[in-house]
């Protein structure tokens, strides 16, 4: 178990939610820019305009009437993902890997009927999973086939990489690895593993599962530490470039590695969670203040990436 006193947390530079909200999200993120990252359809648009890869959009369900036609429409695709356009925390996402007769096979292996699928899509439209509970849209998109290097450390789902960006500089990174407890989803709140990643090298370090520090995947027993994340420098470059694309000063970029298509941006988050500190066993505050001190000197993406590698990464 992980325990620390408030004094120890301050000395370690652990960022709390109130400090994050007051000194970073509210101070550096104009609310007018939030729709660019809160709405996954808008995120796809700006990524594609910038020449960055995103999962292909198959379709959008906008009104209840379209649900009756959903089964017929999905007959064109053997595997796909359905997610809320304005969802948060991984809730409401349906990952379909294949079919058994007239049923859909989820990433967890469980089967879903077309009626169950329609019910969940209806819940998406009603805003059950959206930010603020507002009416939403259901996105149907390409299901990422993850890089084989992650086979031993991922259970029935697609691992992803989150990089926190502050004033254009990568601050901290982690991999989120699906488990049986997370139902194959890369979401820490639902039971996925968070593995810290060294910014300079892209090699995984410590890992946390729920409240425990671990070094092996609980389902596969494969080592989680010292795994080289492929295309690491490209992932860092994409994340840093999102600073200019969104105009946000403090945000998280979630990316995946498709075995055929390479790095893809899944989504961005203007209020990234703080569990990344637990995965790295290091606080964000010292890194954020160092960036704040030097941000005016860092004019280009290349300069910001070099600063992350040579000044931020050594703080581990």
LUMMARVO-799676 format. One record per residue (C-alpha): residue in three letters; x, y, z. Coordinates in pm, 1 decimal. Layout:
<pts>
(ALA (X Y Z)) ...
</pts>
This chain:
<pts>
(UNK (0.0 0.0 0.0)) (UNK (111.4 361.5 -59.9)) (UNK (99.6 599.1 238.3)) (UNK (248.5 945.1 299.9)) (UNK (194.7 1234.6 538.1)) (UNK (78.7 1575.3 405.7)) (UNK (427.9 1711.7 471.8)) (UNK (589.2 1431.2 274.3)) (UNK (349.1 1490.5 -12.6)) (UNK (435.6 1863.1 -23.2)) (UNK (808.3 1790.4 -14.4)) (UNK (764.6 1540.1 -297.5)) (UNK (586.6 1805.8 -502.5)) (UNK (260.2 1614.7 -523.5)) (UNK (-4.7 1824.7 -699.2)) (UNK (-348.5 1823.3 -536.8)) (UNK (-676.3 1870.9 -719.2)) (UNK (-744.4 2218.8 -578.5)) (UNK (-398.5 2341.3 -677.1)) (UNK (-438.0 2183.8 -1019.9)) (UNK (-769.7 2358.4 -1071.9)) (UNK (-664.2 2702.0 -943.0)) (UNK (-306.1 2728.6 -1070.2)) (UNK (-318.3 2529.6 -1391.0)) (UNK (-652.5 2441.4 -1550.0)) (UNK (-826.8 2769.7 -1462.6)) (UNK (-520.1 2989.6 -1511.6)) (UNK (-389.2 2838.0 -1834.7)) (UNK (-697.9 2695.8 -2008.5)) (UNK (-948.5 2937.6 -2157.3)) (UNK (-1296.7 2790.6 -2121.1)) (UNK (-1372.4 2889.2 -2479.5)) (UNK (-1119.2 2625.8 -2589.6)) (UNK (-1261.9 2337.0 -2386.8)) (UNK (-1495.8 2213.7 -2665.6)) (UNK (-1188.8 2133.9 -2877.1)) (UNK (-1095.2 1857.2 -2635.3)) (UNK (-1423.7 1783.2 -2456.5)) (UNK (-1591.3 1686.9 -2784.6)) (UNK (-1408.5 1397.1 -2950.3)) (UNK (-1554.6 1487.9 -3290.0)) (UNK (-1394.3 1831.5 -3271.3)) (UNK (-1068.4 1674.6 -3154.9)) (UNK (-1067.5 1443.7 -3457.7)) (UNK (-1123.9 1741.4 -3687.0)) (UNK (-832.5 1949.8 -3561.9)) (UNK (-600.9 1647.6 -3554.7)) (UNK (-682.3 1555.3 -3914.2)) (UNK (-638.8 1916.2 -4028.2)) (UNK (-290.6 1909.9 -3870.8)) (UNK (-203.7 1585.9 -4048.9)) (UNK (-206.9 1370.7 -3734.7)) (UNK (-355.0 1021.5 -3729.3)) (UNK (-675.1 940.0 -3539.3)) (UNK (-897.4 628.3 -3545.2)) (UNK (-1113.3 638.9 -3858.6)) (UNK (-1466.0 764.4 -3800.0)) (UNK (-1727.1 516.5 -3924.5)) (UNK (-2039.1 704.0 -3823.1)) (UNK (-2223.3 913.2 -3564.7)) (UNK (-2555.5 841.0 -3391.7)) (UNK (-2721.0 1171.7 -3307.0)) (UNK (-3089.4 1095.4 -3242.3)) (UNK (-3289.0 807.2 -3091.2)) (UNK (-3455.1 726.5 -3423.2)) (UNK (-3119.1 618.6 -3568.8)) (UNK (-3082.3 341.0 -3308.0)) (UNK (-3341.1 126.7 -3488.0)) (UNK (-3111.5 127.6 -3792.5)) (UNK (-2793.0 65.8 -3592.1)) (UNK (-2776.9 -311.3 -3628.0)) (UNK (-2810.4 -288.6 -4005.0)) (UNK (-2546.3 -16.3 -4023.7)) (UNK (-2299.8 -210.9 -3808.2)) (UNK (-2329.5 -515.8 -4033.9)) (UNK (-2060.8 -351.6 -4248.9)) (UNK (-1805.1 -380.8 -3967.1)) (UNK (-1683.4 -689.8 -3786.5)) (UNK (-1507.3 -491.2 -3512.6)) (UNK (-1544.3 -131.7 -3396.7)) (UNK (-1568.9 100.7 -3097.5)) (UNK (-1870.5 303.9 -2987.7)) (UNK (-1805.9 589.8 -2745.3)) (UNK (-1971.8 908.7 -2617.4)) (UNK (-1852.4 1217.2 -2804.9)) (UNK (-1830.5 1405.3 -2475.6)) (UNK (-1764.2 1113.1 -2242.6)) (UNK (-1524.3 1115.0 -1952.1)) (UNK (-1334.1 856.0 -1753.0)) (UNK (-1382.1 579.2 -2007.0)) (UNK (-1746.9 528.8 -1912.6)) (UNK (-1995.4 424.1 -2179.3)) (UNK (-1734.9 290.5 -2423.2)) (UNK (-1822.5 -30.6 -2610.5)) (UNK (-1533.9 -219.9 -2770.0)) (UNK (-1646.4 -490.9 -3011.8)) (UNK (-1383.8 -738.7 -3133.6)) (UNK (-1603.6 -973.0 -3338.6)) (UNK (-1936.7 -1147.8 -3370.6)) (UNK (-2095.0 -1475.7 -3267.1)) (UNK (-2409.6 -1530.5 -3470.1)) (UNK (-2626.6 -1222.8 -3421.2)) (UNK (-2440.9 -1114.0 -3107.0)) (UNK (-2142.1 -885.2 -3062.4)) (UNK (-1829.3 -999.5 -2878.2)) (UNK (-1687.1 -735.9 -2640.7)) (UNK (-1314.7 -698.2 -2565.0)) (UNK (-1374.9 -877.9 -2235.2)) (UNK (-1510.1 -1180.5 -2425.7)) (UNK (-1867.3 -1124.6 -2307.7)) (UNK (-2144.9 -1125.7 -2567.2)) (UNK (-2385.6 -838.1 -2626.6)) (UNK (-2719.9 -851.0 -2806.4)) (UNK (-2829.8 -583.6 -3051.3)) (UNK (-3096.0 -480.6 -2797.7)) (UNK (-2830.5 -432.1 -2530.1)) (UNK (-2620.4 -237.0 -2777.9)) (UNK (-2915.3 -10.4 -2860.8)) (UNK (-2988.3 44.5 -2493.0)) (UNK (-2634.0 156.3 -2422.0)) (UNK (-2628.2 386.3 -2724.6)) (UNK (-2956.8 535.2 -2599.3)) (UNK (-2787.2 598.5 -2264.2)) (UNK (-2504.5 775.5 -2445.9)) (UNK (-2749.1 1002.8 -2629.7)) (UNK (-2927.9 1086.2 -2304.4)) (UNK (-2601.6 1217.9 -2158.3)) (UNK (-2555.1 943.9 -1898.6)) (UNK (-2178.4 937.7 -1961.4)) (UNK (-2117.3 1293.8 -2078.4)) (UNK (-1956.5 1586.0 -1902.9)) (UNK (-2228.7 1771.2 -1716.5)) (UNK (-2495.2 1516.4 -1815.2)) (UNK (-2584.5 1699.8 -2137.0)) (UNK (-2733.9 1524.1 -2439.7)) (UNK (-2458.3 1362.4 -2640.5)) (UNK (-2373.0 1180.1 -2963.4)) (UNK (-2239.3 827.1 -3007.8)) (UNK (-1925.8 793.2 -3219.6)) (UNK (-1859.9 471.3 -3412.6)) (UNK (-1494.2 434.1 -3506.9)) (UNK (-1207.3 203.5 -3601.9)) (UNK (-1091.9 -36.7 -3331.3)) (UNK (-721.5 4.2 -3271.9)) (UNK (-509.7 -312.0 -3306.2)) (UNK (-231.5 -251.4 -3057.8)) (UNK (139.4 -307.0 -3119.7)) (UNK (243.0 -668.9 -3044.2)) (UNK (508.1 -546.9 -2799.1)) (UNK (222.0 -493.5 -2552.1)) (UNK (73.7 -844.7 -2585.0)) (UNK (230.3 -972.7 -2260.4)) (UNK (126.2 -671.5 -2052.3)) (UNK (-226.1 -600.9 -2173.1)) (UNK (-540.0 -802.9 -2102.0)) (UNK (-824.2 -803.6 -2355.9)) (UNK (-789.1 -439.0 -2446.7)) (UNK (-578.1 -163.0 -2597.6)) (UNK (-312.8 4.5 -2380.7)) (UNK (-262.5 376.1 -2424.3)) (UNK (-4.2 642.7 -2345.2)) (UNK (-90.8 962.7 -2160.8)) (UNK (146.2 1258.8 -2168.4)) (UNK (76.4 1569.8 -1960.7)) (UNK (169.6 1895.0 -2138.3)) (UNK (232.1 2230.2 -1968.9)) (UNK (306.5 2539.3 -2178.6)) (UNK (399.8 2308.3 -2463.7)) (UNK (646.8 2096.2 -2265.1)) (UNK (589.4 1727.1 -2180.7)) (UNK (576.5 1706.8 -1800.7)) (UNK (507.6 1343.5 -1715.8)) (UNK (398.1 1026.8 -1896.1)) (UNK (243.5 691.1 -1821.8)) (UNK (109.1 383.9 -1994.0)) (UNK (-234.7 260.0 -1896.2)) (UNK (-261.2 -116.7 -1928.5)) (UNK (-597.6 -299.2 -1936.1)) (UNK (-667.1 -581.6 -1690.6)) (UNK (-949.4 -825.2 -1627.0)) (UNK (-1058.6 -592.9 -1344.6)) (UNK (-1092.0 -300.1 -1587.3)) (UNK (-1298.5 -506.5 -1835.1)) (UNK (-1027.4 -458.6 -2096.5)) (UNK (-1031.8 -77.3 -2070.6)) (UNK (-724.6 140.5 -2016.5)) (UNK (-881.4 338.7 -1734.0)) (UNK (-718.4 353.3 -1390.9)) (UNK (-1045.9 422.0 -1208.3)) (UNK (-1187.3 100.9 -1352.2)) (UNK (-888.0 -112.9 -1254.0)) (UNK (-625.1 -65.4 -1524.6)) (UNK (-252.9 -48.8 -1442.8)) (UNK (-65.3 280.9 -1453.2)) (UNK (302.7 244.2 -1546.5)) (UNK (528.5 548.3 -1531.4)) (UNK (733.5 615.1 -1845.9)) (UNK (1072.5 787.8 -1857.1)) (UNK (1035.3 1100.6 -2072.3)) (UNK (1384.6 1076.2 -2216.8)) (UNK (1383.8 711.6 -2320.6)) (UNK (1023.4 590.3 -2333.3)) (UNK (1103.5 298.8 -2102.2)) (UNK (846.0 198.4 -1840.5)) (UNK (942.8 235.6 -1477.0)) (UNK (728.4 174.4 -1169.3)) (UNK (370.6 52.4 -1200.6)) (UNK (62.4 79.0 -982.1)) (UNK (-244.3 -145.4 -977.1)) (UNK (-522.3 -2.5 -762.9)) (UNK (-325.5 92.2 -446.6)) (UNK (-36.4 -148.8 -490.0)) (UNK (305.2 -97.6 -646.9)) (UNK (364.6 -393.1 -881.1)) (UNK (623.6 -509.1 -1132.3)) (UNK (421.0 -780.4 -1306.9)) (UNK (82.0 -780.4 -1476.9)) (UNK (-175.7 -944.8 -1245.9)) (UNK (-338.9 -1137.3 -1532.6)) (UNK (-40.5 -1236.9 -1748.9)) (UNK (240.8 -1231.5 -1488.2)) (UNK (463.3 -1061.4 -1747.0)) (UNK (712.9 -792.5 -1630.4)) (UNK (576.4 -439.0 -1669.0)) (UNK (894.0 -244.3 -1595.9)) (UNK (1178.0 -183.9 -1845.4)) (UNK (949.0 -212.6 -2148.7)) (UNK (1048.8 11.9 -2438.7)) (UNK (749.5 199.1 -2580.0)) (UNK (786.7 198.7 -2962.1)) (UNK (787.6 528.9 -3155.0)) (UNK (852.9 717.2 -2830.7)) (UNK (1003.3 1030.8 -2982.4)) (UNK (715.1 1053.9 -3229.7)) (UNK (464.3 1023.9 -2943.9)) (UNK (644.1 1303.8 -2757.0)) (UNK (647.0 1521.0 -3069.8)) (UNK (274.1 1469.6 -3131.4)) (UNK (188.7 1556.6 -2770.5)) (UNK (400.9 1873.3 -2776.9)) (UNK (247.0 1985.3 -3108.1)) (UNK (-101.2 1967.5 -2955.9)) (UNK (-13.0 2281.9 -2756.5)) (UNK (-36.0 2498.3 -3068.8)) (UNK (-332.7 2304.4 -3204.9)) (UNK (-553.7 2355.7 -2899.6)) (UNK (-422.7 2673.7 -2737.5)) (UNK (-452.6 2503.6 -2397.7)) (UNK (-171.8 2555.7 -2148.3)) (UNK (-226.9 2249.2 -1927.0)) (UNK (-375.9 1928.4 -2064.5)) (UNK (-326.0 1558.3 -2126.3)) (UNK (-287.8 1381.3 -2461.0)) (UNK (-396.5 1016.8 -2487.0)) (UNK (-240.2 817.1 -2770.4)) (UNK (-228.3 457.3 -2888.2)) (UNK (10.0 255.2 -3103.0)) (UNK (-164.3 66.0 -3380.6)) (UNK (39.3 -228.0 -3512.2)) (UNK (-27.2 -125.1 -3872.7)) (UNK (-86.1 249.7 -3859.4)) (UNK (151.7 360.5 -3583.3)) (UNK (80.7 638.3 -3329.2)) (UNK (-273.4 777.0 -3315.4)) (UNK (-431.7 1045.4 -3098.8)) (UNK (-732.2 906.0 -2912.7)) (UNK (-838.1 1215.1 -2723.1)) (UNK (-723.7 1509.4 -2512.1)) (UNK (-823.8 1620.6 -2166.3)) (UNK (-825.8 1974.5 -2029.3)) (UNK (-855.8 1839.1 -1672.4)) (UNK (-618.0 1540.7 -1669.0)) (UNK (-633.4 1329.9 -1354.4)) (UNK (-357.1 1322.5 -1098.0)) (UNK (-302.3 946.4 -1076.2)) (UNK (-12.0 985.3 -1315.9)) (UNK (185.7 1095.9 -1010.1)) (UNK (117.7 763.6 -840.2)) (UNK (220.9 570.8 -1151.9)) (UNK (551.1 761.8 -1161.7)) (UNK (587.9 776.5 -781.8)) (UNK (673.9 1143.1 -826.7)) (UNK (484.2 1470.2 -789.5)) (UNK (408.6 1711.0 -1072.5)) (UNK (464.3 2041.0 -889.6)) (UNK (845.4 2064.0 -910.4)) (UNK (836.9 1987.1 -1280.8)) (UNK (559.3 2235.4 -1349.4)) (UNK (741.0 2516.1 -1168.4)) (UNK (1063.7 2443.3 -1358.7)) (UNK (875.2 2470.7 -1685.8)) (UNK (703.9 2791.6 -1574.6)) (UNK (1046.0 2942.7 -1501.3)) (UNK (1190.2 2858.9 -1844.6)) (UNK (883.0 2863.9 -2072.2)) (UNK (964.3 3204.0 -2225.8)) (UNK (1297.9 3068.6 -2350.7)) (UNK (1142.9 2770.6 -2530.4)) (UNK (1023.6 2898.7 -2867.6)) (UNK (990.8 2584.6 -3078.6)) (UNK (858.2 2230.5 -3043.2)) (UNK (1215.7 2103.0 -3073.6)) (UNK (1336.2 2324.9 -2789.5)) (UNK (1048.6 2217.4 -2567.2)) (UNK (1115.9 1849.3 -2632.9)) (UNK (1486.2 1889.7 -2562.2)) (UNK (1403.3 2064.7 -2235.1)) (UNK (1175.7 1776.3 -2138.5)) (UNK (1449.2 1522.6 -2211.8)) (UNK (1739.9 1706.5 -2051.5)) (UNK (1582.6 1907.9 -1769.8)) (UNK (1253.0 1741.9 -1674.5)) (UNK (1337.2 1370.9 -1713.9)) (UNK (1644.4 1387.8 -1482.0)) (UNK (1414.3 1491.3 -1194.5)) (UNK (1303.1 1126.2 -1162.0)) 
</pts>
